[in-house]
Amino acid sequence: MLVFHRAQPEFETFFDRFYQLDLRTVWDLRFLQYLLYIIFLGLAISIFGMILARFRARRKNDLKKQMKILGCLYLALFFIYWLMIWGSRLSELWPI
């Protein structure tokens, strides 16, 4: 969440206008790249946990449901990231 906050453009406030401060109006690509790495790391840990739970679980439903939900959340985050980056680029190529 902190990486996402650092990557997003800065919002203008009353004090920014009053003191005429320059604000970053575009996404910081360096932090967006870090965010992508964190999403893939979380997805990899989730997949590794599902594989490990398959062999190490004592009961049939030990943590499988939670790992599947976590994996789905990381996939959703990846698709949101993809739409945010590539969706803006596609709209530049094909304006509606």
DSSP file (Angstrom, degrees, kcal/mol; ACC not computed):
  #  RESIDUE AA STRUCTURE BP1 BP2  ACC     N-H-->O    O-->H-N    N-H-->O    O-->H-N    TCO  KAPPA ALPHA  PHI   PSI    X-CA   Y-CA   Z-CA
    1    1 A M     >        0   0    0      0, 0.0     4,-2.3     0, 0.0     5,-0.1   0.000 360.0 360.0 360.0 -38.4    0.0    0.0    0.0
    2    2 A L  H  >  +     0   0    0      2,-0.2     4,-2.2     1,-0.2     5,-0.2   0.890 360.0  51.1 -65.8 -38.9    2.9    2.3    0.8
    3    3 A V  H  > S+     0   0    0      2,-0.2     4,-1.6     1,-0.2    -1,-0.2   0.907 110.2  49.5 -65.9 -40.9    4.5    1.7   -2.6
    4    4 A F  H  > S+     0   0    0      1,-0.2     4,-1.7     2,-0.2    -2,-0.2   0.912 110.0  51.4 -62.4 -42.5    1.2    2.4   -4.4
    5    5 A H  H  < S+     0   0    0     -4,-2.3    -2,-0.2     1,-0.2    -1,-0.2   0.895 111.0  47.4 -62.3 -40.6    0.9    5.7   -2.4
    6    6 A R  H  < S+     0   0    0     -4,-2.2    -1,-0.2     1,-0.2    -2,-0.2   0.791 111.9  51.7 -70.8 -26.9    4.4    6.8   -3.3
    7    7 A A  H  < S+     0   0    0     -4,-1.6    21,-2.6    -5,-0.2    -2,-0.2   0.803  91.0  89.3 -81.2 -29.8    3.8    5.9   -7.0
    8    8 A Q  S  < S-     0   0    0     -4,-1.7    18,-0.1    19,-0.2    16,-0.1  -0.267  89.5 -91.9 -72.0 156.0    0.6    7.8   -7.5
    9    9 A P        -     0   0    0      0, 0.0    16,-0.2     0, 0.0     2,-0.2  -0.252  46.6-102.1 -62.8 152.9    0.6   11.5   -8.7
   10   10 A E        -     0   0    0     14,-2.3     2,-0.4    16,-0.2    13,-0.1  -0.531  32.8-128.7 -78.0 143.6    0.5   14.1   -6.0
   11   11 A F        -     0   0    0     -2,-0.2     2,-0.4    -3,-0.1     5,-0.1  -0.738  20.2-119.5 -94.8 140.2   -2.8   15.8   -5.2
   12   12 A E        -     0   0    0     -2,-0.4     2,-0.2     4,-0.1    -1,-0.0  -0.616  34.0-176.7 -81.5 133.1   -3.0   19.6   -5.2
   13   13 A T     >  -     0   0    0     -2,-0.4     4,-1.8     1,-0.0     5,-0.2  -0.632  43.4 -94.2-117.1 178.1   -4.1   21.2   -1.9
   14   14 A F  H  > S+     0   0    0      1,-0.2     4,-2.6    -2,-0.2     5,-0.1   0.906 124.7  50.9 -59.0 -43.6   -4.8   24.7   -0.9
   15   15 A F  H  > S+     0   0    0      1,-0.2     4,-2.6     2,-0.2    -1,-0.2   0.848 106.0  55.1 -68.0 -33.9   -1.3   25.2    0.5
   16   16 A D  H  4>S+     0   0    0      2,-0.2     5,-2.3     1,-0.2     4,-0.4   0.909 113.0  42.5 -64.0 -41.6    0.2   23.9   -2.8
   17   17 A R  H  <5S+     0   0    0     -4,-1.8     3,-0.4     3,-0.2    -2,-0.2   0.896 113.8  51.9 -69.7 -40.3   -1.7   26.5   -4.7
   18   18 A F  H  <5S+     0   0    0     -4,-2.6    -2,-0.2     1,-0.2    -3,-0.2   0.923 119.0  34.4 -64.1 -45.1   -1.0   29.2   -2.1
   19   19 A Y  T  <5S-     0   0    0     -4,-2.6    -1,-0.2    -5,-0.1    -2,-0.2   0.400 107.2-126.1 -90.7   2.6    2.8   28.7   -2.1
   20   20 A Q  T   5 +     0   0    0     -4,-0.4     2,-0.2    -3,-0.4    -3,-0.2   0.918  42.8 179.3  53.2  52.2    2.8   27.8   -5.9
   21   21 A L      < -     0   0    0     -5,-2.3     2,-0.4    -6,-0.2    -1,-0.2  -0.586  29.5-118.7 -83.9 144.8    4.6   24.4   -5.3
   22   22 A D        -     0   0    0     -2,-0.2     2,-0.3     2,-0.0    -1,-0.1  -0.693  33.1-163.6 -82.3 132.8    5.4   22.2   -8.3
   23   23 A L        -     0   0    0     -2,-0.4     2,-0.6   -13,-0.1   -11,-0.1  -0.878  24.7-113.3-118.4 150.0    3.6   18.8   -8.0
   24   24 A R        -     0   0    0     -2,-0.3   -14,-2.3     1,-0.1     4,-0.1  -0.723  30.4-177.7 -79.6 122.1    4.3   15.6   -9.8
   25   25 A T        +     0   0    0     -2,-0.6     2,-0.3   -16,-0.2    -1,-0.1   0.360  58.1  66.2-105.7   3.6    1.2   14.9  -12.0
   26   26 A V  S    S-     0   0    0    -18,-0.1   -16,-0.2     1,-0.0     2,-0.2  -0.817  92.0 -91.1-121.5 163.0    2.3   11.5  -13.5
   27   27 A W        -     0   0    0     -2,-0.3     2,-0.8   -18,-0.1   -19,-0.2  -0.474  39.1-118.3 -71.0 142.1    2.8    8.1  -11.9
   28   28 A D     >  -     0   0    0    -21,-2.6     4,-1.8     1,-0.2     3,-0.3  -0.748  22.9-160.3 -83.2 109.8    6.3    7.3  -10.7
   29   29 A L  H  > S+     0   0    0     -2,-0.8     4,-2.0     1,-0.2    -1,-0.2   0.783  85.2  61.5 -67.0 -27.9    7.3    4.4  -12.9
   30   30 A R  H  > S+     0   0    0      2,-0.2     4,-1.7     1,-0.2    -1,-0.2   0.936 108.7  41.8 -63.8 -45.7   10.1    3.3  -10.5
   31   31 A F  H  > S+     0   0    0     -3,-0.3     4,-2.3     2,-0.2    -2,-0.2   0.829 111.0  56.8 -72.2 -30.7    7.6    2.7   -7.7
   32   32 A L  H  X S+     0   0    0     -4,-1.8     4,-2.0     2,-0.2    -1,-0.2   0.871 105.8  51.5 -65.2 -35.0    5.2    1.1  -10.1
   33   33 A Q  H  X S+     0   0    0     -4,-2.0     4,-2.0     2,-0.2    -2,-0.2   0.905 109.0  49.9 -66.8 -40.8    7.9   -1.4  -11.0
   34   34 A Y  H  X S+     0   0    0     -4,-1.7     4,-2.3     1,-0.2    -2,-0.2   0.894 108.5  53.9 -61.1 -39.9    8.5   -2.1   -7.3
   35   35 A L  H  X S+     0   0    0     -4,-2.3     4,-2.2     1,-0.2    -2,-0.2   0.900 107.0  50.6 -62.4 -41.1    4.7   -2.7   -6.9
   36   36 A L  H  X S+     0   0    0     -4,-2.0     4,-2.4     2,-0.2    -1,-0.2   0.905 109.4  51.0 -63.3 -41.8    4.8   -5.2   -9.8
   37   37 A Y  H  X S+     0   0    0     -4,-2.0     4,-2.3     1,-0.2    -2,-0.2   0.901 110.1  49.8 -61.8 -40.9    7.6   -7.1   -8.1
   38   38 A I  H  X S+     0   0    0     -4,-2.3     4,-2.4     2,-0.2    -2,-0.2   0.892 110.0  50.8 -65.9 -39.5    5.7   -7.2   -4.8
   39   39 A I  H  X S+     0   0    0     -4,-2.2     4,-2.3     2,-0.2    -2,-0.2   0.934 112.5  45.8 -63.7 -45.7    2.6   -8.5   -6.6
   40   40 A F  H  X S+     0   0    0     -4,-2.4     4,-2.5     2,-0.2    -2,-0.2   0.873 111.5  52.5 -66.4 -36.3    4.6  -11.3   -8.3
   41   41 A L  H  X S+     0   0    0     -4,-2.3     4,-2.4     2,-0.2    -2,-0.2   0.929 110.8  47.4 -63.7 -44.6    6.4  -12.1   -5.0
   42   42 A G  H  X S+     0   0    0     -4,-2.4     4,-2.2     2,-0.2    -2,-0.2   0.893 112.3  49.5 -63.3 -39.8    3.0  -12.4   -3.2
   43   43 A L  H  X S+     0   0    0     -4,-2.3     4,-2.5     2,-0.2    -2,-0.2   0.906 111.0  49.7 -65.0 -41.6    1.6  -14.6   -6.0
   44   44 A A  H  X S+     0   0    0     -4,-2.5     4,-2.8     2,-0.2    -2,-0.2   0.905 110.9  49.2 -64.4 -41.5    4.7  -16.8   -6.0
   45   45 A I  H  X S+     0   0    0     -4,-2.4     4,-2.5     2,-0.2    -1,-0.2   0.898 111.2  50.5 -64.3 -39.6    4.4  -17.2   -2.2
   46   46 A S  H  X S+     0   0    0     -4,-2.2     4,-2.0     2,-0.2    -2,-0.2   0.929 112.8  45.0 -64.3 -45.3    0.8  -18.1   -2.5
   47   47 A I  H  X S+     0   0    0     -4,-2.5     4,-2.3     2,-0.2    -2,-0.2   0.918 113.6  50.2 -64.8 -43.3    1.4  -20.7   -5.2
   48   48 A F  H  X S+     0   0    0     -4,-2.8     4,-2.7     1,-0.2    -2,-0.2   0.898 109.9  51.6 -61.2 -40.5    4.3  -22.1   -3.2
   49   49 A G  H  X S+     0   0    0     -4,-2.5     4,-2.5     2,-0.2    -1,-0.2   0.876 108.9  50.1 -64.1 -38.4    2.1  -22.3   -0.2
   50   50 A M  H  X S+     0   0    0     -4,-2.0     4,-1.4     2,-0.2    -2,-0.2   0.907 112.9  46.3 -66.3 -41.2   -0.6  -24.2   -2.1
   51   51 A I  H  X S+     0   0    0     -4,-2.3     4,-1.1     2,-0.2    -2,-0.2   0.930 114.9  46.8 -65.8 -44.3    2.0  -26.7   -3.4
   52   52 A L  H  X S+     0   0    0     -4,-2.7     4,-2.5     1,-0.2     3,-0.4   0.886 109.6  54.0 -64.6 -39.4    3.4  -27.1    0.1
   53   53 A A  H  X S+     0   0    0     -4,-2.5     4,-1.6     1,-0.2    -1,-0.2   0.812 101.1  61.1 -65.7 -29.6    0.0  -27.5    1.7
   54   54 A R  H  < S+     0   0    0     -4,-1.4    -1,-0.2     1,-0.2    -2,-0.2   0.878 116.7  29.4 -64.4 -36.6   -0.8  -30.3   -0.8
   55   55 A F  H  < S+     0   0    0     -4,-1.1    -2,-0.2    -3,-0.4    -1,-0.2   0.767 128.0  38.8 -94.5 -27.7    2.0  -32.4    0.6
   56   56 A R  H  < S+     0   0    0     -4,-2.5    -3,-0.2    -5,-0.2    -2,-0.2   0.541  82.0 115.5-103.8  -7.9    2.3  -31.2    4.2
   57   57 A A     <  -     0   0    0     -4,-1.6     3,-0.0    -5,-0.2     6,-0.0  -0.400  44.5-164.1 -70.2 136.1   -1.4  -30.8    5.2
   58   58 A R  S    S+     0   0    0     -2,-0.1     2,-0.3     3,-0.0    -1,-0.2   0.829  78.6  43.2 -84.7 -36.3   -2.7  -33.1    8.0
   59   59 A R  S >  S-     0   0    0      1,-0.1     3,-1.0     0, 0.0    -2,-0.0  -0.700  91.2-113.9-106.8 163.7   -6.3  -32.3    7.3
   60   60 A K  T 3  S+     0   0    0     -2,-0.3    -3,-0.1     1,-0.2    -1,-0.1   0.850 112.3  36.7 -66.4 -35.2   -7.9  -32.1    3.9
   61   61 A N  T 3  S+     0   0    0      3,-0.1     2,-0.7     2,-0.1     4,-0.5   0.072  75.5 148.1-109.0  24.1   -8.8  -28.3    4.1
   62   62 A D  S <  S-     0   0    0     -3,-1.0    -5,-0.1     1,-0.2     0, 0.0  -0.483  85.1 -37.9 -64.8 107.8   -5.7  -27.0    5.9
   63   63 A L  S  > S+     0   0    0     -2,-0.7     4,-2.0     1,-0.1    -1,-0.2   0.471 105.7 117.3  58.8   6.1   -5.1  -23.4    4.6
   64   64 A K  H  > S+     0   0    0     -3,-0.3     4,-2.2     2,-0.2     5,-0.2   0.921  74.6  49.0 -69.1 -41.4   -6.0  -24.3    1.1
   65   65 A K  H  > S+     0   0    0     -4,-0.5     4,-2.3     1,-0.2    -1,-0.2   0.926 112.4  47.7 -64.0 -44.4   -9.0  -22.0    1.0
   66   66 A Q  H  > S+     0   0    0      1,-0.2     4,-2.6     2,-0.2    -1,-0.2   0.894 111.8  49.9 -64.4 -40.4   -7.0  -19.1    2.3
   67   67 A M  H  X S+     0   0    0     -4,-2.0     4,-2.5     2,-0.2    -1,-0.2   0.879 110.6  49.9 -67.0 -37.8   -4.1  -19.6   -0.1
   68   68 A K  H  X S+     0   0    0     -4,-2.2     4,-2.4     2,-0.2    -2,-0.2   0.916 112.0  47.8 -66.5 -42.0   -6.5  -19.8   -3.1
   69   69 A I  H  X S+     0   0    0     -4,-2.3     4,-2.3     2,-0.2    -2,-0.2   0.928 112.7  48.9 -63.5 -44.4   -8.2  -16.5   -2.0
   70   70 A L  H  X S+     0   0    0     -4,-2.6     4,-2.2     1,-0.2    -2,-0.2   0.903 111.3  49.8 -62.0 -42.1   -4.8  -14.9   -1.5
   71   71 A G  H  X S+     0   0    0     -4,-2.5     4,-2.2     1,-0.2    -1,-0.2   0.898 110.5  49.8 -62.7 -41.1   -3.7  -16.1   -5.0
   72   72 A C  H  X S+     0   0    0     -4,-2.4     4,-2.4     2,-0.2    -2,-0.2   0.882 109.4  52.1 -65.7 -37.7   -6.9  -14.8   -6.5
   73   73 A L  H  X S+     0   0    0     -4,-2.3     4,-2.4     2,-0.2    -2,-0.2   0.912 109.8  48.3 -64.7 -41.6   -6.4  -11.4   -4.8
   74   74 A Y  H  X S+     0   0    0     -4,-2.2     4,-2.2     2,-0.2    -2,-0.2   0.883 111.0  50.7 -67.0 -36.7   -2.8  -11.1   -6.2
   75   75 A L  H  X S+     0   0    0     -4,-2.2     4,-2.3     2,-0.2    -2,-0.2   0.908 110.0  50.4 -64.6 -40.5   -4.0  -12.1   -9.7
   76   76 A A  H  X S+     0   0    0     -4,-2.4     4,-2.3     1,-0.2    -2,-0.2   0.911 109.6  50.9 -62.9 -41.5   -6.7   -9.4   -9.4
   77   77 A L  H  X S+     0   0    0     -4,-2.4     4,-2.5     1,-0.2    -1,-0.2   0.897 109.3  51.2 -61.9 -39.9   -4.0   -6.8   -8.3
   78   78 A F  H  X S+     0   0    0     -4,-2.2     4,-2.7     2,-0.2    -2,-0.2   0.919 110.7  47.7 -63.9 -42.8   -1.9   -7.8  -11.3
   79   79 A F  H  X S+     0   0    0     -4,-2.3     4,-2.6     2,-0.2    -2,-0.2   0.868 111.4  50.6 -68.2 -35.6   -4.9   -7.3  -13.7
   80   80 A I  H  X S+     0   0    0     -4,-2.3     4,-2.4     2,-0.2    -1,-0.2   0.925 112.1  48.0 -64.1 -43.6   -5.7   -3.9  -12.2
   81   81 A Y  H  X S+     0   0    0     -4,-2.5     4,-2.4     2,-0.2     5,-0.3   0.924 112.1  49.6 -60.0 -45.5   -2.0   -3.0  -12.6
   82   82 A W  H  X>S+     0   0    0     -4,-2.7     4,-2.7     1,-0.2     5,-0.7   0.921 112.7  46.2 -62.5 -44.7   -2.0   -4.2  -16.2
   83   83 A L  H  X5S+     0   0    0     -4,-2.6     4,-1.1     3,-0.2     5,-0.4   0.875 111.7  52.5 -65.6 -36.1   -5.2   -2.2  -17.0
   84   84 A M  H  X5S+     0   0    0     -4,-2.4     4,-0.7    -5,-0.2    -2,-0.2   0.916 120.7  31.5 -66.5 -42.8   -3.8    0.9  -15.3
   85   85 A I  H  X5S+     0   0    0     -4,-2.4     4,-1.3    -5,-0.1    -2,-0.2   0.964 130.7  32.0 -80.2 -56.7   -0.6    0.8  -17.3
   86   86 A W  H  X5S+     0   0    0     -4,-2.7     4,-2.7    -5,-0.3    -3,-0.2   0.793 113.6  61.1 -77.4 -27.3   -1.6   -0.6  -20.6
   87   87 A G  H  X<S+     0   0    0     -4,-1.1     4,-1.9    -5,-0.7    -1,-0.2   0.899 106.3  46.8 -64.2 -39.3   -5.1    0.8  -20.5
   88   88 A S  H  X S+     0   0    0     -4,-0.7     4,-1.1    -5,-0.4    -1,-0.2   0.871 113.5  48.8 -70.4 -35.1   -3.7    4.3  -20.5
   89   89 A R  H  X S+     0   0    0     -4,-1.3     4,-1.6     2,-0.2    -2,-0.2   0.886 110.6  50.5 -70.5 -38.1   -1.3    3.5  -23.3
   90   90 A L  H  X S+     0   0    0     -4,-2.7     4,-2.9     1,-0.2    -2,-0.2   0.870 106.4  54.8 -67.5 -35.3   -4.0    1.9  -25.4
   91   91 A S  H  < S+     0   0    0     -4,-1.9    -1,-0.2     1,-0.2    -2,-0.2   0.809 106.4  52.5 -68.4 -26.9   -6.2    5.0  -24.9
   92   92 A E  H  < S+     0   0    0     -4,-1.1    -1,-0.2     1,-0.1    -2,-0.2   0.867 113.6  43.3 -71.3 -35.9   -3.4    7.1  -26.3
   93   93 A L  H  < S+     0   0    0     -4,-1.6    -2,-0.2     1,-0.3    -3,-0.1   0.913 128.5  25.8 -75.3 -43.1   -3.1    4.9  -29.3
   94   94 A W  S  < S-     0   0    0     -4,-2.9    -1,-0.3    -5,-0.1    -2,-0.1  -0.744  79.0-165.2-123.2  82.1   -6.9    4.6  -30.0
   95   95 A P              0   0    0      0, 0.0    -3,-0.1     0, 0.0    -4,-0.1  -0.410 360.0 360.0 -68.2 144.0   -8.7    7.6  -28.6
   96   96 A I              0   0    0     -5,-0.1    -5,-0.0    -2,-0.1    -2,-0.0   0.428 360.0 360.0 -96.7 360.0  -12.4    7.1  -28.3
